[in-house]
Amino acid sequence: MSTLIRPQLGLPFDIQNISLNQDLVSYAIHRHRVGPILYKALEQIGATKNSEQLRLEQSYRENVRAILTQRATSKKLIALLESEAIPFTFLKGWGLARQLYDDPNSRQSKDIDILIPKTASASAIRLFNEKGYVHQPSVIRKRRSFSESRQISDMKRLKDQTFADLKFSTMIELHERLFKIEPDGLISNFNEAVGFERYPSINNVYYCFYFILHGALALWPRLKWVVDLSLLVRKLRSHDRNELLRLANEYGCEASILASLRLVQDIFPGSLDEEWFSILAKKGQDESVKKIAGIFFEALSSSAPSNQSLSAKRPILSDSSHLVFGRRIGILNVVRLRVLNAIAIRV
């Protein structure tokens, strides 16, 4: 599948025989969310349409409609948040797609992610409720208490809350920080660097750093994100690459960043140029980097995306944030969040 996508990524390709079947198409659309970009890649090389490619074309057309509704919802959200003077920035989504892709409509996006300051969380949640956005609880509890105060407390514990815009059938994730558990200073430094720009630029190193960390903390479970990464690393300027590694070292996640680079080169050979290879030659040969890259590859290759929710059944010390950030977050923070989540489910 990654071989078939290469033409749309601007990577060299040599596709002699195109072999598609219904299972592979379903795997591309539902498991890895690359149906639209696979369709555009096959269209680019002039592949003869068959039933499988028609199904991919349908996924592309459905994605175009989904993006139109998301953009309409975003327009409403911009007016709403600006009317209340709440700073915000859109994460990933259309803003990222239009900077990375020749055809932004080929990138699937499940929902709209909005980052706001922690100090504005209560006001934003209250505003969303007042304006008819429907709260979507993140966990099923014994007591279905979704009061505004509970939404605010859940935001602090989980870092985001989800709402639905029923008019456009779109989902909105309202974030007060980037990750459930993160090193001290990361969110404040990110906010300062990005400045709550409406659509951050990929020339902003902190924004690129966030995107790679987002994939690493999820263990890179979908090919869609690796496609993004392949496009992103080739656009990063030389001095931005050095700054990216400096940030990785500052926040204790250098091994995970380097492992992400190893992964994208393994999946899409040609993603890394000589400068990136030089960086990996110097720093990417450590056993810790190879181990994490192996974990990423296993998650990407699994039959279903890895579940990163902190369910009560998982080992008390098992958490991807500890894998990515190591000692910079402290094992006690992982345990604390596990305990709080276990309590919250039962209250």
N, C-alpha and C positions, 0 to 999 in steps of 0.2 A: 504493500500500500504506500509506503513512504517513497518507493521508487516511482510510482505513478504520479505522485504529487510534485516531484522535482521540477517539471517544466514551469509550473506556476510560481515556483520560488526563485526562478532565475538561476537555477543550478544546472550544470551540464547533465545531460541525460542520454541514454541509449536504450530506448524501449523497442525491442524487436517484436515481441508478442504481448498483446494486452489480454490478460485473462481475468475476467470478472465473473462473479456468480452472485446469487442473491444473498448468500451468507456474508460474503465480503462487503457487499454494499450496505447491508444492515449493520455490520461491524463498523464501517466507516461513518455512517450517519448517526447511529445511536451510542455506540461505545466511545468513539473518538471525536465525534462532531466535526468531521472533515468532509462530509458529503458535498457541500457547495464548492469547496476548493478543489476537490477531486474532479468534480464535474468540469470546472473551468480549465483544469490541467488537461483533461482528455479533449476538451473542445479546442484548446490551443494547438494540440498536435494533430488535429483533424481526424480523430478516431471515429469510425463509423458507428452511428447510434444503434444500440440494441435496447432490449427491455431494461437491462441493468442501468445503462447510461441514461435512459429516460427517467428512471427512478431517481438517479442523482440530479438530473435536471429539475425534477419536481422539488427536491430538497433545497436546491438553490433558489427557486422561485418562492418557496415558503419562507426561506431566510430573508429574502428581499422584503416580503410583507412584514415579517417580524421586526426587521430593522426600522422600517417606516413607522410602525407603531411605537417602537422604543424611542425614536427621535421625536415623535409627537408628544410622548409622555415627558421626555427630557425638556422639551420647550415649556410645558406646563410647570415642571419642577423648577426651572430657572426663574420663571416669573414669580412663583410662590415663595421661594427662598429669598430672592432678592427683595420682595415686598416686605419681608420681615428682617432684612439686613443680616441674614444668617450666612456666613462665609461657607463656601462649598467647593469641591472639585470632583469631577467625574473620574473614576478609576477604570482603566481598561476600556472595554466596549468600543463604541463607534470612534471615540477620540483616538484610541490606539490603532484601530483598523485603518483609518484613513491616512495614518502616517507610515504604516508598514506595507499595506497591500496595494497593488495596482488596481484591484477591484475590491473596495472595502466590503461590498456585499457578499463576498465569498467567505468572510469570517463570521462564524456563528457566535452569538452572545446570548446567554440564557436570561440575564437580567441586567438591571441598571445599578451600578455601584456608585454611591455618593459618600464622600468623606466630609464630615463637618467637625468643628472643634468640640472637644469634650464639654466645654462650657455651654455649648448650644444644644446638647443632646436632649435635655428635658423640653426645651422650647420647640425643637424640631419634631419630636414625637407628639407633643400636644398639637402642633400644627397639622401634622399628617392625620391624626385622629379627627380633628375638627373638620378637615376638608374631605373626609369620606374615604381616605385610603384605608384599606382593610388590613389589619395586623395579621400576620401569619406566624403563629408560634413556632419556635425552632425545635421544641421537644414536646412530647405528649406527657402531661402530668396527671396525677390522680385527681387533683383539683384543677379544673379548667378556669384558672384565674388569670385573665389577660388584661387586668386593669392598667391604667396609665402608669401608676407607680411601679407595677410589676414589669412593665415594658422598659421603664427607665433602669430598674435594677438589673434586668437581664442584659441590657445594653452594656452596662459597666462590666458585667461578668463575662459576656461572650464577645464583646466589641462591636456587634452589629445587631440590627433588628430588621425584619423583612415585612414589607407592606405590598399590597396588590392594588394596582389601578384597574378597577373592574371595567371602566369604559374602554380601555385599550388592551385589556388582558395582558398586562405587563407586570413583572415583579420588580420591586425596588429594594435594594439592600442599603440601609442607612448605617454608615460606619462612624464610630467615634475614634477608632484607632485602626491600625493596619492589620494586626494579628492578635489572636487571643492572648498569647504570651509573647512578649517582645523585650529586648534589652532596654534598659533605662535610657531615655533620651531619644529613642528612635522616632517616635511619633512627633515629638516637638521639633526635632531637627528636620524631619520630612516636611512638616507644615511650614516651617520657616523657609526651606529651600524651594518648595513648590509655590508657596504664597497663596494658596487656595485659588490658583489659576483654574479657570473653568475646565479647560481641556489641557492638561500638562503636555509639554513637548518631550519627545524622546531624546532631545538634546539636554534635558535635565537629568543629570546622573542619578540623583536620588530617586527619580521616577523609574528609571531603568533598573536600579537596584531593588526597588520595591517589587517590580514585576518578576524578576528572577527569583527573589525570595518567596514570592507568592507561589510560584511553581514548585520550588524546592520544598516548602512546608507541606504542600499537597502531595509530594513525592512524584511530581510530573506524571499524573495518571492518564492524561489524554494527549493524543498526538496533536490536537489543535494547539495546545500551549507550546509544544516543541516546534511546531511550524512558526509560531510567533517568535520564539527564541532564535531560530535560524535567521529570520529576517532582521531581528533586532541586533544581533551581535555583528552582523555585517555593516550595519549603519552606524555603530558606535565609533566615534572619532578616537584617535590614538590617545590624546590626553584624557579623554573621558574613560577609557579603559583603565588607565592607571588610577584614576580617581575612584572608579568602581572597586578596584582591588583594595584601595586604601580604606574605603568604607567597609568592605568585607572583613578586613583585618580589625578595624575598630570595633565592629559588633560581633566578632567571634564566629563568623560564618564563612570564612575564606574557603574551607574545605568543601562546603556545599555549593558555593559559587563555581569553584573549579570543577566539581563533579558535574554540575549542570552543563558546563562547556564540553566536558568529555562526552556527556550523553548526546548533546545535539550533533556533535561530529560523528558519533557512532550511527545515529539514526539518519542524518542527512550529511553524508560526506561532502566536503567542500564548503561547509558553513564557516569554518575557521580559516583565516588567512595565515600567512607566515608569522605575523606579529602575535596572534593568539597562540599559535603552536610554540613560539618561543616562550611565552608566559607559562604554558602548560609544561614545557620541558623543564622549566626551573622550579615550578611549584606544584604541578599537578601529578607528580609521580608518587606522592606519599600514599601509604597504605590506607590512611583514613579517607583520602579522596577516592581511591579505587573502590573502597567498601561502600561509600555513599553512592557512587555512580552505579554500582551493582544493584543497590536497593532501588534507585530510580528506574533502572531498566526493568527490574522485576515488576514494579508497580505499573509501568507503561505496558508491559507485555501480558499482564493478567487478563483474565476474561471479563473482569468487571473493575471499575475504578476502586481504588483503595478507599476505605471508609475512614475519614480523619476525624469523625465525631468522637468525643470522649465518652463512650458508653461505659456503664458500670461494669461490664464484663471484661473490659480490657485490663491488662496488668497495670498496677498503680503507677509504675514508673514509665509506662510506654506512651511516648508522645513525640511527634515529629519535631516539635519546637526544640526539644532537648537534643535531638539528633542534629538539627541545623545550627543552633546557637551555642550548644554545649554549656559550659559553665557560666556564660554571660547572662543566662536567665536564672540559673540555680534550680536544682532539683526540687527544692521546697516550693517554688512557684508552680511547678507541674503538679505536685501532690495537692497543693492548695486548690488549684482549679478543678482537679478531679473530684475532690471532696465536695466542693461547692456545687458542682454539676450534679453529683449524686444526690445531694440534699434537695436541690432545686426541682429535680424530677419528681420527688416525693411530696413536695409541699404544694 
